[in-house]
Amino acid sequence: MEPLRIAMISFRTNRAVEILETLADRDIPVAAVILDKGALIGQDKIARARHILKRSGPIELARRFKRRLLSSLTRPACELNDFRSLAPAVHEVADANGEDSIRILRELAPDLIVLGGSRILRPPVINIPRIGVLNAHPGLLPAYRGVDVIHWALHNGDPLGVTVHFVNAGVDTGAIVARQGFEVNSGDTIDSVTSKAERLMCELMADVVAQLIACGNVESIEQDPKAGKQYLRMPPSLRAATEAKLAEQCDETAERKLDDRKARC
């Protein structure tokens, strides 16, 4: 069996670098990385702003603009060399769905594309790889689609976990390949739980890719389009309340463990 030709599409994210490192640790090469510069331009930016304004109002539009600005100042992108040390070819494009990206991917002719954090991909890109496009999602599908799903699961008191799924034209609606849950530990915060999910996503993605290399295929389960819910960004006030709820939950868990140890003694 010929080795899989694998490409990655991503922004310059830590998750992308960690996925590449995890694959490299398992001697799984990635032929090329397509780095999306991530900037909406021209009519795309105007259309996006209008959509948010119509759907959520001017306050939400202003809040998202502020969050993007602060993120760009406080969370610098990974360096290009981080990617060049892990893949033989790295291409920067203005838009992963754009003509340059499609041309590069068609020339690469990958069997598989893995995502390291990207915008929603359109069918012209999704349909290029022979096997498909794999995404690692920080929530248990189909229940938790969209963004901030760890925050929402904590807020709702639901199980936490990550999912690897094939990408289709919807938002986190593609066929599920693998899921794995994890627990909250004493002292956890939303940030530490998110970091835990990120590490698990990288490992689960590597597990799936390794299985594809070994077996040529993986079993998948189509999602029920009526199941689950697509979540949006959690408002800051609700995040603060969720953080407090998590701290209280961790304290109660620690007390129960202490009581259990005393009982055994």
Secondary structure, DSSP 8 states (H G I E B T S, - for coil): -----EEEEE-S-HHHHHHHHHHHHTT----EEEEE-----HHHHHHHHHHHHHHH-HHHHHHHHHHHHHHHHHS----HHHHHTT-S-EEEES-TTSHHHHHHHHHH--SEEEESS-----HHHHTSSSSEEEEEESS-TTTEEESSHHHHHHHHT--EEEEEEE--SSSS-S-EEEEEEE---TT--HHHHHHHHHHHHHHHHHHHHHHHHHHS----B---TTSSEEE----HHHHHHHHHHHHHHHHHHHHHHHHHHHHH-
